[in-house]
Amino acid sequence: MRISGSTTLVGVIGNPVKHSPSPVILNAAF
């Protein structure tokens, strides 16, 4: 993975994140 000035950062905020399906959904989307 190369990080440059045009790299987009996407994050998930929550507690606890490990119980959220969001990381799987975001990884599939991007």
C-alpha positions in Angstrom: 0.0 0.0 0.0 1.4 3.4 -1.0 0.3 6.5 0.9 0.5 9.8 -1.0 -1.1 13.2 -1.0 -4.2 11.9 -2.8 -4.7 9.0 -0.3 -8.2 9.0 1.2 -8.6 8.1 4.9 -11.8 6.5 6.1 -12.4 5.5 9.7 -14.9 3.8 12.0 -15.8 5.3 15.3 -17.5 3.2 17.9 -17.2 1.2 21.0 -16.6 -1.7 20.7 -15.6 -1.6 17.0 -14.9 -5.4 16.9 -18.6 -6.1 17.2 -19.5 -3.8 14.3 -20.0 -5.0 10.8 -18.8 -1.6 9.5 -15.1 -2.6 8.8 -16.2 -5.5 6.6 -18.7 -3.3 4.8 -16.2 -0.5 4.3 -13.4 -2.9 3.1 -15.8 -4.3 0.5 -16.9 -0.8 -0.6 -13.3 0.5 -1.1 
